Amino acid sequence: MYWSKINALWATGRKTVFLILIVFACTLLATAVYGAEKRAQVRWVADGDTIVLTDGERVRYAGINAPEVAHDGEPGELLGDEARAFNQRLVLGRWLNLELAENPRDHYGRLLAYVFLKDGTFVNGELVQQGYAHLIRRQPSIRYWERLLNLQRQALKEKKGLWSLPVSKPEKHYLGNKRSWVFHRPDCQLGLKTAVHNRVFFENRYEALYQGFSPGRRCKP
């Protein structure tokens, strides 16, 4: 009887230890995927929202989109080179703290991150504040959404960067998609495919951007 009690206690103890280990492992996994921070140095700046680290990792700034630079035979977009130059001044050769996004990889395999300088400067936000990038909501949630939205609104009001350029072929109204957070020209086929319950109309381009919607790539509103 004595030994049976000891064995029973030992079995109970092993179960407890096993459960603790499972919880610990799950915590580590969750941290690695959703709340991890990575400290790394920048080797190269690809454009206004993409960098390459010294370990070869390619990083895309989460929650924002900068104009494209010329690549693969395609011409660059307006202010694409300026956005890259600004990003380069901010981060090239520097050590950064990378806070991984809610979904840490995009469909190209790039790391998605909120990027901070050593002094706490929010790199994603700096690009938005200076009008070198706009918000893009490709993930269900963005940790710094309100902060980035306020910075975009400030840039719009002050007509900085992209928002200093004249509107190309302004429309009488624009069609937004509440699910994708993208807005289109009223005759854009992609926009017209938006389900009725997801449609939202904007009187002008400024209003759509002020609410955090990003311009569609096909119709370029």
LINTA-V794438 format. One record per backbone hydrogen bond with DSSP energy under -0.5 kcal/mol. NH is the residue of the N-H (numbers start at 1). CO is the residue of the C=O. If there is no record, write none. Layout:
BEGIN
nh=NH co=CO
nh=NH co=CO
END
This chain:
BEGIN
nh=5 co=1
nh=6 co=2
nh=7 co=3
nh=8 co=4
nh=9 co=5
nh=10 co=6
nh=11 co=7
nh=12 co=8
nh=13 co=9
nh=14 co=10
nh=15 co=11
nh=16 co=12
nh=17 co=13
nh=18 co=14
nh=19 co=15
nh=20 co=16
nh=21 co=17
nh=22 co=18
nh=23 co=19
nh=24 co=20
nh=25 co=21
nh=26 co=22
nh=27 co=23
nh=28 co=24
nh=29 co=25
nh=30 co=26
nh=31 co=27
nh=32 co=28
nh=33 co=29
nh=34 co=30
nh=35 co=30
nh=35 co=31
nh=36 co=31
nh=38 co=98
nh=40 co=38
nh=40 co=96
nh=42 co=94
nh=43 co=52
nh=44 co=52
nh=46 co=44
nh=46 co=50
nh=47 co=50
nh=48 co=67
nh=51 co=59
nh=52 co=44
nh=53 co=57
nh=54 co=41
nh=56 co=53
nh=59 co=51
nh=59 co=57
nh=60 co=111
nh=61 co=49
nh=62 co=113
nh=64 co=61
nh=65 co=134
nh=67 co=132
nh=71 co=74
nh=74 co=71
nh=77 co=68
nh=80 co=77
nh=83 co=79
nh=84 co=80
nh=85 co=81
nh=86 co=82
nh=87 co=83
nh=88 co=84
nh=89 co=85
nh=90 co=86
nh=91 co=87
nh=92 co=88
nh=93 co=42
nh=94 co=91
nh=96 co=40
nh=97 co=116
nh=98 co=38
nh=98 co=96
nh=99 co=97
nh=99 co=114
nh=100 co=36
nh=100 co=98
nh=101 co=112
nh=104 co=102
nh=106 co=110
nh=109 co=106
nh=111 co=58
nh=112 co=104
nh=113 co=60
nh=113 co=111
nh=114 co=99
nh=115 co=113
nh=116 co=97
nh=117 co=121
nh=118 co=95
nh=120 co=117
nh=123 co=115
nh=123 co=121
nh=124 co=115
nh=126 co=122
nh=127 co=123
nh=128 co=124
nh=129 co=125
nh=130 co=126
nh=131 co=128
nh=132 co=127
nh=133 co=127
nh=134 co=65
nh=136 co=63
nh=138 co=136
nh=145 co=142
nh=148 co=144
nh=149 co=145
nh=150 co=146
nh=151 co=147
nh=152 co=148
nh=153 co=149
nh=154 co=150
nh=155 co=151
nh=156 co=152
nh=157 co=153
nh=158 co=154
nh=159 co=155
nh=159 co=156
nh=160 co=155
nh=162 co=131
nh=163 co=160
nh=164 co=161
nh=165 co=162
nh=169 co=167
nh=170 co=167
nh=174 co=202
nh=175 co=184
nh=176 co=174
nh=176 co=200
nh=177 co=182
nh=178 co=176
nh=178 co=198
nh=181 co=177
nh=182 co=177
nh=183 co=214
nh=184 co=175
nh=186 co=173
nh=188 co=185
nh=192 co=188
nh=193 co=189
nh=194 co=191
nh=198 co=195
nh=199 co=195
nh=199 co=196
nh=200 co=176
nh=202 co=174
nh=208 co=204
nh=209 co=205
nh=210 co=206
nh=211 co=207
nh=212 co=209
nh=213 co=208
nh=214 co=181
nh=216 co=183
nh=220 co=216
END
